[in-house]
Amino acid sequence: MPLFAPAAALGAQADAAKPVPGKSKGKSKGKPVSKKNAKGKPKGKPAKKTRGKPVARKKAPLEKHVVAVKGNLPNVLSLGALVVDMDNGHEIFARKPDQPRAIASISKLAATLVVMEHDLDLDGLSTMKKIDSEVARGGAPSRLLEGMTLSNRDLLHAALLGSDNRAVSALGRAVGLSTTQLTSAMNKKAASLELRGTRFREPTGLSPENMSTPREILQLLRAAMSHPVLGPIVRKPEYEAHPVGRPPIRYVSTHRPAARPGLQILGGKTGYNDAARYCLVIAIRINGRSYGMALLGTEGKLTRFGDVARVIDWLATHRPTAPFVVQGPPIPDGLAAIPEGALLPTHQDAGGTPASAQPGPD
């Protein structure tokens, strides 16, 4: 299944845009052609010449080609990565799997695990307040407006599928936890899961100091997937929330671009901020086997999903049954300059594009 349109197809599109001689209904670009009357004189007014130079037609852009395999391994471009066979625990691909990096909105997995442990009433109602907007300041615009009332079940979906920062704050309030208390509980939860490289500065993922490792975010995803309430949520492709007295809000999972024919998504969460770059932790099932992939520090919004596709294509031909590689290939050329886990000024969008661009999903 090709990820990009072949150059031939793009060329065909460009050819289709060329004018066909003799069939143009517009004015000709050369000298005006006029009809003559019976006396041989031009009939009617002569056509006006086009002013200025002709505008050159733009060529159809070509996508940059990324090879699927490099050094007999899947060409993973993420700076920190781990691919594990979840059925037998074998590591298939690893690149700095135990080095902490910023994880952005993947933090919401820990936040939702905490609120569920504090007996969240799924059918209880929560009203969005000004504090929720303040907690989410610096992130993407939210569709959860101040004064809007939703069920806590809807808020869980907004946090995990839509990666809405305000939803996390409201969920904390629903179980009686302030932002500081929720963050503290998230760190305790990480400690109880023995995630020694994981720490949280706040609950949404806005802070560049929310950090973990590829190996530990896979463990965090496993914990969410095994939860009776969170498990079904993190594998849903979409969900419709119903605020009281307002039109429904449709959420599409931020990990949905990883979907492809024959692949079952078992759970996932994306993340983005300036320090973390584009991140993804996902579990899939294909050809009767389950795999977990943690991809941190990726340049380009779709590159992380391209990494998933390249790993899947590689697995289809190699089908490893034993540990294949302990440490993956070196960091790809051109990416090594990105600071690893750097604490940079951050702008995160709950949907995932830089603040300077149009906001969209994580």
N, C-alpha and C positions, 0 to 999 in steps of 0.2 A: 504494500500500500504506500504510494509515494507521498512524502511529506510536502513537497513543493511541486508546482506546476512545471513540467518539462519545458526546456527552452524552446523546443519545436512548437509547443502549444502557444507559447507567448508570441513567437514569431508569426504564427498563423493569425493571432488576434491583430497584430500590427498590420499584416497584409490585408486583412479584412477592412481596415480603416482607410486604405488607399482608394482614391477615386477611380472609377472604371471609365476608361475613355469612351466618349460618345454617349454616356448615360447620365452625366451630371446635369442637374436641373438648375444649378446656380449659374452665375456669370462666369465666363471663362477668364483665366488669369492673364492671357496674352492680349493681342490687339483685338478690339471689339469687332465682332462679325455682324454686319448690318445687311438687311434685305434691300434689294433695289427695286424701284418702280419701273414702269414700262419705259421711261425715258433714260434709264440707266443711272439715275441719281439715287443716292442713299435715301431710304424711306425712314422717316421718324428721326428722333434725336440720337446721335451717336452715344454708345455706352461710355460711362465715365471710367477712367483708368483707376486702378486700385492705388490708393495713396500709400507711400512708405514701402519698405522692403517686405517681401513675403515672410510669414512666420514659419520657422522650421518646425516640422512635426516631431514631437518627442518620441523617442524610442521606448518600447515597452520595457519596464524594469525587470531585471532578472534577480531572483533570490540567490543569496550566497549559499553555495553548496557546502554541506557538512558531511564528511565521510562517515559512514556508519561504524566502521571498524578501524582501529589504529593499533598496530602492534599486536594483532590477534586478540584484542580486547574491544569491548564496546567503547566507542569514542565518547565517553562521558565528559562534559565540559564543566560540571560543577566543581568548585574548589574543594569542597568537603563532601564525600559521598560514601555510601555503604549500600550494597545490594546483598540481601540474605535470602536463602531458601528457608522459608518459614516452616516447612514440613520437617526438615532435618537439622536446621541451624547452621548449615554450611554457608560460609561467606564466599560469594561469587566475585564481587568486585569491592575494593576498598581504596579510598584515597583520604588519608588523614582522618580516619573514622573516630578517633578519640580526642581530636583537637577541638576545644570549645570555640564556637562562633555565634554571632548574633542570630536569633531565630525568628524575630518579629512575631507575626500573629500565630505561629505554631504554639506560642505561649497559651493561647486560649484553650488548648486541650487540658492543660493543668488547671486553669481557672474553672472550667466546667466540671472536671472531676471533683474539685473541692466543693462547689455548691451542691452537687449531688450528695456528697458525704454529709452535708449539713441539712439534709432532709428537705430539699427544695420541693415545694408543692407545685406540681406540674400544671394543675388546673387553677391555681391561684392567679390573681391578676396583679400586675405591676404597672404603675403609671410613670412615664418618663419624666425626669426632673432636671432642673438646671445643672445639678451636680454631675449628671451623666454626660452632659455636653462638655463640662469642664474636664472631666477625666479623659474624654476622647479628643480634646483639643490638639490640633496638629495632625489629625488623621483625615480620612476622606469624609466628604459630606455623608450624613446618615439619613436614612428614610424614617428613622424613629424620632419623631418630633416631640418637643417638650409638650406635656399634657396628653400625649397619646397613651392609651391603656391597652395592654396585650396580656395574654396568658404567659406564664413562665415557660410553658412548652414552646410557644412561638419565639420567645427570647433565646432559648437554647438553639433553635434552628437559625435564628438571625446571627448568633455568635459563631456557630460552627460552619454553616453553609455560606452565609453572606459575609462573615468575618467582620461584623459590625461591632465597633468598640463600645458604643453606648450600651449595647445589650449586655456586655460583660459587667459594666458598672451596675446596671439595674438588677442583674441576677445576684450580685453580691449583696445589694440592699435587701433583696427578697429573702435572704437567709440571715439578715442582721449583721452583715460584715461590711465595714468601711473599706475603702480602697487599700489602706495600709494593712488592715486585718486580713483581707483577701490575699494580698501579696505574701504576707507572712505564712498563711496557711498553704499557699502554693509551694513555698520553699520547704515547708515541712512535708508536704506530699512528695516532693522530689526526693527528699532524704529517705522517706519510708520506702520508696521504690529503688533506693540505692543508686540514684542518679547523681554521682559525685561531681560531675562537670556541669551540672545544671543549676542556674540561679535566676531569680526574677527580681527586678527592681519595681515593676508595676504589673498589673494584671492583663493588659490588652496586647502588649507587644510593641507599643510605640517606642519604648526605651531601647537604645542600642545595647544596654547592659543586661537585657534578658538574653541569656546565653545557654547553649547546650552543645552536644556533639551529635554527629550523625547516628552513632550507635544508641545514644540515650533518647533521641527523639523517636526512634523506632520503638523503644520500650514504652515511651509515653503514648504513642499511637496504639500499641498493643493493649495498654491499660484501658484506653477509651473504647476500643473495639470490643473488649470483653465485658464492658459495662452494659447491663440490660437496657438502659435508656439511651446512652450515648452511642452505643454500637450501631443501632439502626440509623441514627442521624448522620454519622460520619460517612456512611456509604450511600446516602440518598443523592440522586442527581439534582433534585429540586424540591421546593416546598412552598406552600402558600400560607402566609400568616394572615390572621384576621383581627386587626385592631378593632376595639369596640367603637361602633358607630362610624367607621371609616372604611374606605375601599380596601380590599385585600392587597397585601404586598407579596409579590412573587420573588423568591430567592432561588437562584441557580448556583449550585455548588461551585466554589472557586477551583476545585480540582477536576471539573468536568472535561477540560481540554485533553486530559489523559485518556479519555475513553476511545475505544476503537473496536471494530468487530471481533468477536471471539474473546474479549477480555472482560472479566468481572472485577469491578472495583470493590474491594472489601472495606475500605476506609481511607480517609486522607485529610490533609489540611495543608493549606498554602500559607505563605507569609511574605511580606515585603516591608523593608524600610531602607533608608540610605546606607546604613551600616551592614545590614544583613544581605542586601540585594534580594534576588528572587529565590525563594526557598520552597521546598515541597517534601512532605513525608507522605508516603502512600503505600498501601498494601493491595496487591492484585492477585487474581487467580487466572491462570491461562494454561491450557493443555493439561488440566488436572493437577497442577501444582500451584502453591501459593508463594509469593515473593514479596518481601518488604524492601522499599527503596527510600533512602534518605538523601536528599540532594540540597546542599546548602551553598550559598554564595555564587549564584549563577547570574551571568549578565544576559539580559534580554528576557522579556516576560514569558516567551514561549520556549526558551531554550531548555528549561527544566522538563517540560513535557516532551521535547525532542530527545532529551536524555532517556526518559522512560521508554520512548519508542525504539531508540537504538539498543537499549538493553534487551527489550523484548525480542527484537529481530535477531540479536546475537544469541539469545537463549534458544530460539527456534532452531538454530543450526548446530549449537554446541551441546545443549542439554547436559550440563555438568551434574555428576552424581557424587562428586567428592569435592572438598575444598579446592577451588581453582586458583585463587590468587589471594595472598594476604595483604599486599599493598598494590594499589593500582598504579598506572603509569604516571609520569610527572604531570604537573599542572600544564594545561595547554598553553602554547605560545600566546602572549598578549594578555593573559589573565593573571599572571603571577604578581603584577604590580598592585593588585587590589589588597589592601591591608586585611589580614586575617583577624576577625573579631575586633576590628578597630572601633574605638568609641568615638564615632563621628557625630556631628550635629545631624539630627535625623528628621525626616518628614516621611511619615508612613501613611499609606492609604489603605483603609480597611478593605479596599478592593484591590490594591496592589500596584498602581503606577506611581511614579514620582510626583511630588506635589506640584512640580512645574508643568506637568502634563495633565491631560484630562484624567480625572479619577476613574478607576475601574476596579474590577475584582482583584484581590490579592494575587 
